[in-house]
Amino acid sequence: MSVVTALFHVTKELRDLVCAPVSSEKREETIETIERLLAQRDELLRELRPPYSGEEQRLGRQIVQWNQEIEEHLRELKRQIQRDFAMVREKRRANTHYTNPYEQSLAMDGMFYDKKR
């Protein structure tokens, strides 16, 4: 099997993985699989050497299109993780405020400013 064909199959597997919806319970497992596939792709990309046959050029164009899809889905996965972190941070802050409401006041109640001299 040529390097381009192997790269095509790894890229297809990666695209199928990132295009599928990821539940928060299986996210860690999915990320590990994505990292493994990206490492495989990196090794295959280092082995690429021209010249390429017509079939390999066709596969290469398909790989480039899939790369764009993969990048967009990976960005979305990153945004989901960032939203989850923000929610956890907000829940932690709310919980801390609930357990000790007078430690750090969120609003400046009772503040008075006198303009008269």
Sequence and secondary structure as in RCSB ss.txt:
>XXXX:A:sequence
MSVVTALFHVTKELRDLVCAPVSSEKREETIETIERLLAQRDELLRELRPPYSGEEQRLGRQIVQWNQEIEEHLR
ELKRQIQRDFAMVREKRRANTHYTNPYEQSLAMDGMFYDKKR
>XXXX:A:secstr
  HHHHHHHHHHHHHHHHHS   SSSHHHHHHHHHHHHHHHHHHHHH  S   HHHHHHHHHHHHHHHHHHHHHH
HHHHHHHHHHHHHHHHHHHHHHHH TTTS SS TT       
